[in-house]
Amino acid sequence: MFASIPALLRVPLAILLLIVNTVLHVVVLFALTLVKLLLPLHGARVVLSRALVAIAESWIGVNSALFDLFTRTRWHIEGVEGLERDGNYLVLCNHQSWVDIPVLQKIFNRRIPFLRFFLKSQLIWVPLLGPAWWALDFPFMKRHSREALAKRPELAGKDRETTRRACEKFRHLPVSVMNFVEGTRFTRAKHDAQGSPYRHLLRPKAGGVAFVLDAMGEGLHAILDVTIVYAQDAGSLMDLIAGRIRDIRVHVRQRAIGSGLRGDYENDPAFRERFQAWVNALWAEKDAEVKRLLAQ
């Protein structure tokens, strides 16, 4: 609708509306969060938690509508049929750009339970959004270098405990837990430095996936295997807002969670080897899926 407006006017207007949408929703979110913190009644806190999620979904819905109004981005989505609003999913996805997050939010908003990401602890300081993520029970993780973990192995245990506490909380409400399995955004330099065996992907990190599956137990009923491809380049959030990302292709595949995917990844070497083989096979399929989508 507004995509034909000259970029000099269109882009600032789109940014302004996105900011206004964020501020309005976050103010209401913070007000309800304060009420939730002050109320001792468990039942009331549960109702308020659902209200907080409804506010977040409304914010995502308006953002998505603004992207549709102000850009000519073409969306090609496969495999979202049959998703359940009250199901519990582990969402696994390749990672190329910050654009991946609004893409995932747009295609899954109100189709599955609200997506929650494991975030780097530094992101809690992002103005407005950091406290909002905290209010919505996003788990914040501290990432440590191999050198730091070698000196202080207990640091790894703290992240596992954070994950376990988050998963325990998620057991009692419909949830979609999001995991970028590569652990970082794809670049050709990272790909070459890793010696990745995949043409379009970095090496997957199996440990975090295994730990969430084990910690959630029977609380998760399916895996959503998501592949995102940008026809030209992943770009940045500003590229998405400005309409410079013209084609986005997303393929979603539901996968069953067999009993063989749950086990003690840390202490059972045989299970760890099997699980790593499963993740590597999944990533080989995803690499072929990226090739297919690019060919379109």
Beta strands, then each sheet from edge to edge (+ up, - down):
strand 1: 74-78
strand 2: 89-93
strand 3: 115-117
strand 4: 119-120
strand 5: 140-141
strand 6: 176-180
strand 7: 222-230
strand 8: 247-255
sheet 1: 1+ 8+ 7- 2- 6- 3-
sheet 2: 4+ 5+
end
